[in-house]
Amino acid sequence: MPESKTRRKNRKPQGSDAAAQTYDKPLPKWYKPVMFGLMLLGLVWIMVYYISQTLFPIPDIGGWNIVIGFGLAMVGFFMTTGWR
């Protein structure tokens, strides 16, 4: 069944117009440094944990240091999904 003319007028724009409207806002200047900083901090956290033979960064929590390191790195990696 053919569409009526009123339906065609109420349609939302498709294609490049719709995509351009969602990406108009630039990212804040702090976004990239925080993103890369979290990834590097997580990596350094895990490296320090292994190199110091589990004495640093926080000796009392033991293996949870690995969870903290991976958590920091994963937050940085999740931030890459919003990077434009």
Secondary structure in CASP SS format (residue, H / E / C, confidence):
PFRMAT SS
TARGET T0000
AUTHOR 0000-0000-0000
METHOD secondary structure of the structure
MODEL  1
M C 1.00
P C 1.00
E C 1.00
S C 1.00
K H 1.00
T H 1.00
R H 1.00
R H 1.00
K H 1.00
N C 1.00
R C 1.00
K C 1.00
P C 1.00
Q C 1.00
G C 1.00
S H 1.00
D H 1.00
A H 1.00
A H 1.00
A H 1.00
Q H 1.00
T H 1.00
Y C 1.00
D C 1.00
K C 1.00
P C 1.00
L C 1.00
P C 1.00
K C 1.00
W C 1.00
Y H 1.00
K H 1.00
P H 1.00
V H 1.00
M H 1.00
F H 1.00
G H 1.00
L H 1.00
M H 1.00
L H 1.00
L H 1.00
G H 1.00
L H 1.00
V H 1.00
W H 1.00
I H 1.00
M H 1.00
V H 1.00
Y H 1.00
Y H 1.00
I H 1.00
S C 1.00
Q C 1.00
T C 1.00
L C 1.00
F C 1.00
P C 1.00
I C 1.00
P H 1.00
D H 1.00
I H 1.00
G C 1.00
G C 1.00
W H 1.00
N H 1.00
I H 1.00
V H 1.00
I H 1.00
G H 1.00
F H 1.00
G H 1.00
L H 1.00
A H 1.00
M H 1.00
V H 1.00
G H 1.00
F H 1.00
F H 1.00
M H 1.00
T H 1.00
T H 1.00
G H 1.00
W C 1.00
R C 1.00
END
